[in-house]
Amino acid sequence: MITDQYLSNDIEPLSLDDTVLTAIEKMNKLHLDLLPVIYNNHLVNYAGIDVIEHLDHHIKLSELELYAPVLPFVHTSQHLLHALTHLKSLNVSLMAVLDENGDYQGVLKTKDVVKAISNSLSIRSSGSIIVIRVKPIDYSLSDLSRIIEYSDAKILGFFIFEVEGSDELEVHLKLNTGVLKHILATLERYDYKVVQYFNREDLADDMDQRFENLMNYIDI
């Protein structure tokens, strides 16, 4: 799942000669709130509608301040999970994609990344999701797989996120079953800290809203 397989190169970027009005009209037409500004096929800035809509609509984008001291971008060879982490940390809807020479190739939209990863990891298929917090030194996917398989279940996919302000990792495990009683008990027996679970079928008051909360968390 490499970035260059999922980038959008049909979205025309902005240029330094475009006016603020042109940028606003283009973003409204594309239903986007951010677009890269390109000069000689190189990323030179971003224009965000929340900033430029308050400016004189007749000035050129060459007069804009830098969107950030270091302009964010994604490499064409970067894995989608790394790209998602970058997009999520900056809370942006898209990011420019550059090749190894720094040439602009297109944009990577957050919603496209989420959709691709969700499809790949069977997020929307039947089954449940368990969220575990663990210190990096204690994390072992093979151990988790062994515990899950001991309870006659399988891991269909997983996400790993760093927990802000903590030295722990948050591991999201997608399982092929919604029957979690024995799995949860076994995880606790091995001192794994289960912080959340979604779509549990053997608990009467489990609500679908918890699954939606997860999707809202991933889909920034």
SVG drawing of the C-alpha trace seen along z (x, -y; Angstrom):
<svg xmlns="http://www.w3.org/2000/svg" viewBox="-29 -43 45 65">
<polyline fill="none" stroke="black" stroke-width="0.4" points="0.0,0.0 2.3,-2.7 1.3,-6.3 1.8,-6.7 -0.9,-4.1 -3.5,-6.2 -2.6,-9.8 -4.9,-12.1 -3.3,-13.7 -6.5,-15.0 -6.7,-17.9 -5.1,-20.9 -2.9,-22.7 -2.7,-26.4 0.0,-28.6 1.8,-31.7 0.1,-33.9 -3.4,-32.8 -5.4,-35.3 -7.0,-34.6 -10.4,-34.8 -9.3,-32.1 -8.1,-29.9 -11.4,-30.3 -13.5,-29.5 -11.4,-26.4 -11.6,-25.1 -15.3,-25.6 -15.8,-23.8 -13.7,-20.9 -15.2,-20.9 -11.7,-21.2 -10.4,-23.5 -6.7,-23.3 -4.7,-23.2 -1.0,-23.1 0.7,-26.0 3.2,-24.8 6.0,-26.6 8.1,-24.9 6.7,-21.6 7.9,-22.2 5.8,-22.7 6.2,-26.3 3.1,-26.8 -0.4,-25.8 -3.5,-27.9 -6.1,-27.2 -9.6,-28.6 -9.9,-29.5 -7.0,-31.9 -7.4,-33.3 -11.1,-34.0 -10.3,-36.9 -7.8,-38.5 -8.1,-40.9 -9.5,-38.6 -7.4,-40.4 -3.9,-39.8 -1.8,-37.0 -0.9,-33.8 2.8,-34.8 2.0,-37.4 0.8,-34.8 2.8,-34.0 4.1,-30.5 1.5,-28.0 4.1,-26.5 7.8,-27.0 8.4,-23.6 5.8,-22.7 4.4,-19.2 4.4,-16.6 4.3,-12.9 6.8,-10.9 5.5,-8.7 7.3,-5.7 5.8,-6.2 3.5,-3.6 -0.2,-4.6 -0.1,-4.0 2.8,-6.4 1.0,-8.9 -2.1,-8.6 -0.1,-9.3 1.3,-12.4 -2.1,-13.6 -3.7,-12.9 -1.0,-14.7 -1.4,-17.9 -5.2,-17.6 -5.3,-18.3 -7.6,-17.1 -4.8,-16.5 -1.1,-16.8 1.1,-17.2 2.9,-14.1 6.5,-14.5 8.8,-12.1 12.4,-11.4 13.6,-14.4 11.1,-16.7 8.9,-17.0 5.1,-17.4 3.1,-14.3 -0.4,-15.1 -2.2,-15.1 -3.1,-12.5 -6.5,-13.0 -7.1,-11.9 -10.5,-10.4 -8.9,-8.3 -6.3,-7.0 -8.8,-6.1 -11.0,-4.3 -8.1,-2.3 -6.8,-1.2 -10.3,-0.4 -11.0,1.8 -7.6,3.5 -7.9,4.2 -11.6,5.2 -12.6,2.5 -16.2,2.5 -16.6,6.3 -18.3,8.3 -16.4,8.8 -15.2,6.7 -12.4,4.3 -10.3,4.3 -8.2,1.4 -5.1,2.2 -2.5,-0.1 0.9,1.3 4.5,0.0 6.6,0.4 9.0,2.8 6.1,5.1 4.4,5.0 4.5,8.2 2.1,8.9 3.0,12.6 2.1,12.9 -1.2,11.1 -1.9,13.4 -1.2,16.4 -3.6,15.2 -6.4,14.4 -6.0,17.7 -6.1,19.6 -9.7,18.3 -10.5,19.6 -10.4,16.1 -8.1,14.4 -6.7,10.9 -7.8,9.5 -5.9,6.2 -4.5,3.7 -3.5,0.1 -0.8,-1.2 -0.8,-4.8 1.4,-6.6 -0.5,-8.0 0.1,-11.7 1.6,-12.6 2.2,-8.9 5.0,-6.3 2.4,-3.8 1.2,-2.5 -2.5,-2.2 -3.1,1.0 -6.4,1.4 -7.0,5.1 -9.7,6.0 -11.0,9.6 -13.2,12.0 -15.5,12.5 -17.8,10.4 -17.7,13.0 -15.1,11.4 -15.6,12.9 -12.8,15.4 -10.5,13.2 -10.8,10.3 -10.3,12.6 -7.2,14.1 -5.7,10.7 -6.2,9.5 -4.6,12.7 -1.5,11.8 -1.6,8.2 -2.7,6.5 -4.7,3.3 -7.9,3.3 -9.2,-0.2 -12.1,0.2 -13.9,2.6 -16.4,2.2 -19.2,4.4 -19.1,6.9 -21.9,9.4 -21.9,11.2 -22.8,8.0 -26.4,6.9 -25.8,3.2 -23.0,2.8 -23.9,0.1 -23.1,-0.5 -22.3,-4.1 -19.0,-2.9 -18.0,-1.7 -18.9,-5.1 -16.8,-6.8 -13.8,-4.7 -14.4,-5.7 -14.7,-9.3 -11.4,-9.0 -9.6,-7.5 -11.3,-9.8 -9.9,-13.1"/>
</svg>
